[in-house]
Amino acid sequence: MKNLILFLAFCIFNIAVAKNAIAQNKPTTGGGMPDPQLSQKDNDYLNRQAAVFLDSVKVVLSRYPPVVREGKERGYAKLLLDAVFHEKFAAFRKPPQEFFHDQINQLVSELENTIVIRGARIWKVYDMGFIVRTNLVTVAFDLVSGATAGCKEFSLSDQMLDRLTAQCDLLFISHKHEDHAEKAVARKFIRNGKPVVAPEQVWPGDSLSTKILHLERVAEKLQHIKLSSNRTLSVIVYPGHQMKSTDNNVVLVTTPDGINIAHLGDEINEGDFMPDFDWMDQVAKYHKVDILMPNAWTTDIFRIVKGFNPALVLPGHELELGHPVWDRLPYWGDDAYLELNYRQLKASSYPVVALIWGESYQYLPTK
């Protein structure tokens, strides 16, 4: 009861702050009719509510940046995000669109002005989209515009994608699904002489596929990618899957300055199809993994993390708006969904940092 009272008091305080900011700076309505089954008055109310909640989120995030073992304040902010983005037509409302664009504008500005001296800085873009920068290289994973949300006004502009692409040296695509693989993004990388690595199932038969690197999907086979900067990345492409029918590259990337980064895409085995645990259980026996980026909804995420034994866990795939409302993984961690054990992971000794779109975190390796 005490925690509930504190939570309500916290929300009321931040809503008051946000209302004051809104009154001084901008109107709250998104305009139009995002939900055709509701009246204009009802839609206007949901627009105003989204604006107040999201301005409250911004206040909290500015005061409480990402950390391991975050405090209740960030947790409350993420609950407000869940409330806004689990409304069916959230992507069609102006306040969510502005929140997403503002967050990514901040990300791009940071990228354009950040030099990493030691370790790595990791930015979360959207869904499983991450950008990792070390002193010598900038690597993008599953970079997309958000077009799967089904609303042009929500997705990132072509100019924004140009700025993002300009800051990266290469792109890894985990698998063929459109919330992870976007032709327009891949073309920008290839047009600028930057490698794109993906499974052969990504756009087969398209001329774009002939320009993509299809590395061998073999556990523990070390492969190399030469970049335009004449630097070389070492990569292992583990033969992952999203269920039985979809090849999903799980990559372990070693940067030229020795940072080991693993990105899991939509890796998931379940039911009577569990072959990937054979190699996932063994990764830490052969490699020191610095940064692991798993999808937070995968079956037995705790077992996967133990198999990689990373120094830092950065989960992804929360609030992907192209999914039905029930399938948009909330930040509060719905353990009933696919019988997850995400909460068990967050309560463990592993350092877990849950980033929000546009946020970044600095990783400093220990000696």
C-alpha positions as CSV (number, residue, x, y, z in Angstrom):
1,M,0.0,0.0,0.0
2,K,2.9,2.4,0.9
3,N,4.5,1.8,-2.5
4,L,1.2,2.4,-4.3
5,I,0.7,5.7,-2.5
6,L,4.3,6.7,-3.4
7,F,3.7,5.8,-7.0
8,L,0.5,7.8,-7.3
9,A,2.1,10.8,-5.6
10,F,5.0,10.6,-8.0
11,C,2.7,10.4,-11.1
12,I,0.6,13.3,-9.9
13,F,3.7,15.4,-9.3
14,N,5.1,14.8,-12.8
15,I,1.7,15.2,-14.5
16,A,1.5,18.6,-12.8
17,V,5.0,19.5,-14.1
18,A,4.1,18.3,-17.6
19,K,0.8,20.2,-17.7
20,N,2.7,23.4,-16.8
21,A,5.2,22.7,-19.6
22,I,2.4,22.0,-22.1
23,A,0.5,25.1,-21.2
24,Q,3.6,27.2,-21.7
25,N,5.0,25.6,-24.8
26,K,2.5,23.7,-27.1
27,P,-1.0,22.4,-27.6
28,T,-1.6,18.7,-26.7
29,T,-4.0,17.4,-29.3
30,G,-2.7,15.2,-32.1
31,G,-5.6,16.2,-34.4
32,G,-7.3,13.9,-36.8
33,M,-9.1,10.7,-35.9
34,P,-6.5,8.0,-35.0
35,D,-9.1,5.6,-33.7
36,P,-12.1,5.6,-36.1
37,Q,-14.3,3.8,-33.6
38,L,-14.0,6.7,-31.1
39,S,-15.6,10.2,-31.3
40,Q,-13.4,13.3,-31.9
41,K,-13.9,14.2,-28.3
42,D,-12.6,10.8,-27.1
43,N,-9.7,10.9,-29.5
44,D,-8.8,14.4,-28.3
45,Y,-8.8,13.2,-24.7
46,L,-6.4,10.3,-25.5
47,N,-4.2,12.7,-27.3
48,R,-4.0,15.0,-24.3
49,Q,-3.4,12.1,-22.0
50,A,-0.6,10.8,-24.1
51,A,1.0,14.3,-24.2
52,V,0.8,14.6,-20.4
53,F,2.2,11.1,-19.8
54,L,5.0,11.5,-22.3
55,D,6.0,14.9,-21.0
56,S,6.1,13.4,-17.6
57,V,8.4,10.6,-18.9
58,K,10.7,13.2,-20.4
59,V,11.0,15.0,-17.0
60,V,11.9,11.8,-15.3
61,L,14.4,10.6,-17.9
62,S,16.2,13.9,-17.9
63,R,16.7,13.5,-14.1
64,Y,17.4,9.8,-14.0
65,P,19.5,8.5,-16.9
66,P,20.1,4.8,-17.5
67,V,21.9,2.9,-14.8
68,V,22.3,-0.7,-13.6
69,R,19.9,-1.3,-10.8
70,E,17.7,1.7,-11.7
71,G,15.6,3.4,-9.1
72,K,11.8,3.4,-8.9
73,E,11.6,6.8,-10.7
74,R,12.7,5.3,-14.1
75,G,10.5,2.3,-13.4
76,Y,7.5,4.6,-13.0
77,A,8.4,6.4,-16.2
78,K,8.5,3.1,-18.1
79,L,5.1,2.3,-16.7
80,L,3.7,5.5,-18.3
81,L,5.4,4.5,-21.6
82,D,3.6,1.1,-21.4
83,A,0.3,2.9,-20.8
84,V,0.7,5.2,-23.8
85,F,2.1,2.7,-26.3
86,H,-0.3,-0.1,-25.5
87,E,-3.2,1.9,-26.8
88,K,-4.0,0.4,-30.2
89,F,-3.6,3.5,-32.3
90,A,-0.6,5.0,-30.4
91,A,1.5,5.4,-33.5
92,F,-1.2,7.5,-35.1
93,R,-1.3,10.1,-32.3
94,K,0.9,13.2,-32.5
95,P,2.3,13.1,-29.0
96,P,3.8,9.6,-29.4
97,Q,5.1,10.6,-32.8
98,E,6.8,13.7,-31.4
99,F,8.2,11.7,-28.4
100,F,9.8,9.1,-30.7
101,H,11.2,11.7,-33.1
102,D,12.6,13.9,-30.3
103,Q,14.3,10.9,-28.7
104,I,15.9,9.9,-32.0
105,N,16.9,13.5,-32.8
106,Q,18.7,13.5,-29.4
107,L,20.4,10.2,-30.3
108,V,21.6,11.4,-33.7
109,S,23.0,14.6,-32.2
110,E,24.9,12.6,-29.6
111,L,26.3,10.3,-32.3
112,E,27.4,13.3,-34.4
113,N,29.2,14.8,-31.4
114,T,30.5,11.8,-29.5
115,I,34.1,10.4,-29.6
116,V,34.5,7.2,-27.4
117,I,37.9,7.0,-25.8
118,R,37.5,3.8,-23.9
119,G,35.0,0.9,-23.9
120,A,31.8,1.5,-25.9
121,R,28.7,3.6,-25.9
122,I,25.5,1.9,-26.9
123,W,22.5,3.7,-28.3
124,K,19.0,2.1,-28.5
125,V,17.1,3.2,-31.6
126,Y,13.9,1.2,-32.1
127,D,12.8,-2.4,-31.4
128,M,16.1,-4.4,-31.7
129,G,17.9,-1.5,-33.3
130,F,21.2,-0.7,-31.5
131,I,24.2,1.3,-32.5
132,V,27.5,0.6,-30.7
133,R,30.5,2.9,-30.9
134,T,34.0,2.2,-29.7
135,N,37.1,4.3,-30.3
136,L,37.7,2.7,-33.7
137,V,34.3,1.6,-35.1
138,T,30.6,2.2,-35.1
139,V,28.4,-0.9,-35.6
140,A,24.6,-0.9,-36.3
141,F,22.3,-3.8,-35.6
142,D,18.7,-4.3,-37.0
143,L,18.4,-0.6,-37.8
144,V,14.9,0.3,-39.0
145,S,12.7,3.4,-39.4
146,G,9.6,2.2,-37.4
147,A,7.6,1.8,-40.6
148,T,6.1,-1.4,-39.3
149,A,3.9,0.7,-37.0
150,G,1.9,1.4,-40.1
151,C,1.9,5.2,-39.8
152,K,4.2,7.3,-42.0
153,E,4.1,10.2,-39.5
154,F,5.5,7.9,-36.8
155,S,8.4,6.4,-38.8
156,L,11.8,8.2,-39.1
157,S,12.3,10.4,-42.1
158,D,14.6,9.7,-45.0
159,Q,16.8,12.6,-43.8
160,M,17.0,11.1,-40.3
161,L,18.0,7.7,-41.7
162,D,20.7,9.4,-43.8
163,R,22.2,11.0,-40.6
164,L,22.1,7.7,-38.8
165,T,23.7,5.8,-41.6
166,A,26.4,8.4,-42.0
167,Q,27.5,7.7,-38.4
168,C,27.9,3.9,-38.8
169,D,30.5,1.7,-40.5
170,L,28.4,-1.4,-41.2
171,L,25.0,-2.9,-40.5
172,F,24.1,-6.4,-39.2
173,I,20.5,-7.7,-40.0
174,S,19.5,-10.6,-37.8
175,H,16.6,-12.0,-39.9
176,K,14.0,-11.3,-42.6
177,H,11.1,-9.8,-40.6
178,E,10.3,-6.2,-41.4
179,D,10.8,-4.9,-37.9
180,H,14.4,-5.9,-38.2
181,A,15.2,-5.7,-41.9
182,E,14.3,-2.6,-44.0
183,K,15.4,-2.3,-47.6
184,A,15.6,1.5,-47.6
185,V,18.1,1.4,-44.7
186,A,20.2,-1.4,-46.2
187,R,20.4,0.5,-49.5
188,K,21.8,3.6,-47.8
189,F,24.6,1.5,-46.3
190,I,25.4,-0.2,-49.5
191,R,25.2,3.0,-51.5
192,N,27.8,4.5,-49.2
193,G,30.2,1.5,-49.5
194,K,29.3,0.2,-46.0
195,P,28.9,-3.6,-45.6
196,V,25.5,-5.1,-44.8
197,V,25.5,-8.7,-43.2
198,A,22.3,-10.8,-43.2
199,P,21.0,-14.4,-43.6
200,E,20.2,-15.5,-47.1
201,Q,16.5,-15.5,-46.3
202,V,16.6,-11.7,-46.2
203,W,15.1,-10.5,-49.6
204,P,16.0,-13.6,-51.7
205,G,15.7,-13.0,-55.4
206,D,16.0,-9.2,-55.0
207,S,19.0,-7.5,-56.6
208,L,19.8,-6.0,-53.2
209,S,20.5,-9.5,-51.9
210,T,23.5,-9.8,-54.3
211,K,25.2,-6.9,-52.6
212,I,24.7,-8.2,-49.0
213,L,27.3,-10.3,-47.2
214,H,26.0,-13.8,-46.4
215,L,28.5,-15.1,-43.9
216,E,28.6,-18.7,-42.9
217,R,26.3,-19.6,-40.0
218,V,28.7,-21.9,-38.1
219,A,29.2,-21.8,-34.4
220,E,32.8,-20.8,-33.4
221,K,33.9,-20.2,-37.0
222,L,35.8,-16.9,-37.0
223,Q,35.2,-14.7,-40.1
224,H,36.5,-11.2,-41.0
225,I,34.9,-8.1,-42.5
226,K,37.1,-5.4,-44.0
227,L,35.7,-1.9,-43.6
228,S,36.2,1.2,-45.8
229,S,38.4,2.6,-43.0
230,N,40.8,-0.4,-43.6
231,R,40.0,-1.7,-40.2
232,T,38.8,-5.3,-39.8
233,L,36.0,-6.8,-37.7
234,S,36.1,-10.4,-36.5
235,V,32.7,-12.1,-36.5
236,I,31.2,-15.4,-35.5
237,V,27.7,-16.0,-36.9
238,Y,25.9,-18.5,-34.7
239,P,23.1,-20.5,-36.5
240,G,20.2,-19.1,-34.6
241,H,16.5,-19.3,-35.3
242,Q,13.2,-17.5,-34.6
243,M,11.3,-20.7,-34.3
244,K,12.0,-23.5,-36.8
245,S,11.4,-21.8,-40.1
246,T,13.2,-18.5,-39.8
247,D,17.0,-18.2,-39.8
248,N,18.2,-15.7,-37.3
249,N,21.8,-14.7,-37.2
250,V,23.2,-14.4,-33.7
251,V,26.4,-12.5,-34.2
252,L,29.4,-12.1,-31.8
253,V,31.4,-9.2,-33.1
254,T,34.9,-8.3,-32.0
255,T,35.8,-4.7,-32.7
256,P,39.4,-3.7,-33.7
257,D,39.9,-2.4,-30.2
258,G,38.8,-5.7,-28.6
259,I,35.2,-5.1,-27.5
260,N,33.1,-8.3,-27.9
261,I,29.4,-7.5,-28.8
262,A,26.6,-10.1,-29.1
263,H,23.3,-9.3,-30.7
264,L,20.5,-11.9,-30.7
265,G,17.9,-10.5,-33.0
266,D,14.7,-12.5,-32.5
267,E,16.5,-15.7,-31.3
268,I,13.9,-18.0,-29.8
269,N,13.6,-21.8,-29.5
270,E,10.6,-23.4,-27.8
271,G,8.5,-26.5,-27.7
272,D,10.1,-29.5,-29.3
273,F,12.6,-27.2,-31.2
274,M,15.5,-26.4,-28.9
275,P,18.8,-27.0,-30.9
276,D,20.2,-23.5,-30.4
277,F,20.7,-24.1,-26.7
278,D,23.5,-26.5,-27.6
279,W,25.7,-23.7,-28.6
280,M,24.2,-20.9,-26.5
281,D,25.0,-22.7,-23.4
282,Q,28.7,-22.9,-24.4
283,V,29.6,-19.4,-25.6
284,A,31.2,-18.2,-22.4
285,K,33.5,-21.2,-22.4
286,Y,35.2,-19.8,-25.5
287,H,34.7,-16.0,-25.3
288,K,34.6,-13.1,-22.9
289,V,31.4,-11.3,-23.9
290,D,31.3,-7.6,-23.0
291,I,27.9,-6.6,-24.2
292,L,24.9,-8.8,-24.9
293,M,21.7,-7.5,-26.6
294,P,18.9,-10.1,-26.4
295,N,15.2,-9.7,-27.1
296,A,13.5,-9.4,-23.8
297,W,10.6,-11.8,-24.7
298,T,12.7,-14.8,-25.7
299,T,12.1,-18.1,-24.0
300,D,14.4,-18.6,-21.0
301,I,16.3,-15.4,-21.4
302,F,18.0,-16.1,-18.0
303,R,19.5,-19.3,-19.4
304,I,20.7,-17.5,-22.5
305,V,22.4,-14.8,-20.5
306,K,24.1,-17.4,-18.4
307,G,25.4,-19.1,-21.5
308,F,27.0,-15.9,-22.8
309,N,27.9,-14.6,-19.3
310,P,28.2,-11.0,-20.4
311,A,29.6,-8.0,-18.5
312,L,26.5,-6.0,-19.5
313,V,23.0,-7.0,-20.7
314,L,20.9,-4.5,-22.8
315,P,17.6,-6.1,-23.7
316,G,15.5,-4.9,-26.6
317,H,12.2,-5.4,-28.5
318,E,10.0,-3.5,-26.0
319,L,7.0,-1.7,-27.5
320,E,7.4,-2.5,-31.1
321,L,4.2,-0.9,-32.5
322,G,3.8,-3.1,-35.6
323,H,2.7,-5.9,-33.2
324,P,-0.8,-6.3,-31.8
325,V,-1.3,-4.7,-28.4
326,W,-1.0,-8.0,-26.6
327,D,2.3,-8.7,-28.4
328,R,4.0,-5.4,-27.6
329,L,6.4,-6.4,-24.8
330,P,5.9,-4.0,-21.9
331,Y,8.7,-2.6,-19.9
332,W,7.1,-4.0,-16.8
333,G,7.9,-7.5,-18.1
334,D,4.9,-9.7,-18.7
335,D,6.2,-13.0,-17.4
336,A,3.0,-14.8,-18.3
337,Y,3.8,-14.1,-22.0
338,L,5.7,-17.1,-23.3
339,E,6.4,-18.1,-19.7
340,L,9.2,-15.6,-19.5
341,N,11.8,-15.4,-16.7
342,Y,12.9,-11.8,-17.5
343,R,12.1,-10.7,-13.9
344,Q,14.4,-13.4,-12.6
345,L,17.2,-12.1,-14.8
346,K,16.7,-8.5,-13.6
347,A,16.8,-9.7,-10.0
348,S,20.1,-11.7,-10.6
349,S,23.6,-10.5,-10.3
350,Y,23.9,-9.8,-14.0
351,P,24.0,-6.0,-14.8
352,V,20.9,-5.2,-16.8
353,V,20.2,-1.8,-18.3
354,A,16.8,-1.3,-20.0
355,L,17.2,1.6,-22.4
356,I,14.4,3.6,-23.9
357,W,14.4,4.8,-27.6
358,G,17.1,7.3,-28.1
359,E,18.9,6.7,-24.8
360,S,22.6,5.5,-24.5
361,Y,24.8,3.9,-22.0
362,Q,28.6,3.9,-21.6
363,Y,30.3,0.6,-21.1
364,L,33.7,0.5,-19.5
365,P,35.4,-2.9,-19.4
366,T,37.1,-4.0,-16.2
367,K,40.7,-5.1,-16.4
